Amino acid sequence: MNTKQVSSEYYMEGKKKKLKKEVRKNVRVEPNVGAGIFLLTNLAPDRWKNKQNTEHSGEVSTGLTVVVKNQEEADLIKQLKEH
């Protein structure tokens, strides 16, 4: 983004302020990505969310073997595996 910058120097002549020198420059200002993200997430939060969604699929195997002492524990483990 290009913008104009003005620098002015003044001197006093009695009680009046007089312009001594004025410099005008065209300055390039880089965009602020963080400000853009902040603006979008606040103006339209239903369309722009500053959040990442991660989905996983498949099975995770730990390689562990579970040893149970009775049928009741075996049934509980079976129920857990089904969910």
HUCOR-V70241 format. One record per backbone hydrogen bond with DSSP energy under -0.5 kcal/mol. NH is the residue of the N-H (numbers start at 1). CO is the residue of the C=O. If there is no record, write none. Layout:
# HUCOR-V70241
((NH CO) (NH CO))
This chain:
# HUCOR-V70241
((3 27) (5 25) (7 23) (9 21) (11 18) (13 16) (14 12) (15 13) (16 13) (18 11) (18 16) (20 9) (21 9) (23 7) (25 5) (27 3) (27 25) (29 1) (29 27) (30 28) (33 31) (36 32) (37 33) (38 34) (39 35) (40 36) (41 37) (42 38) (43 39) (44 40) (47 44) (48 44) (49 47) (51 49) (61 59) (67 65) (68 66) (74 70) (75 71) (76 72) (77 73) (78 74) (79 75) (80 76) (81 77) (82 78) (83 79) (83 80))
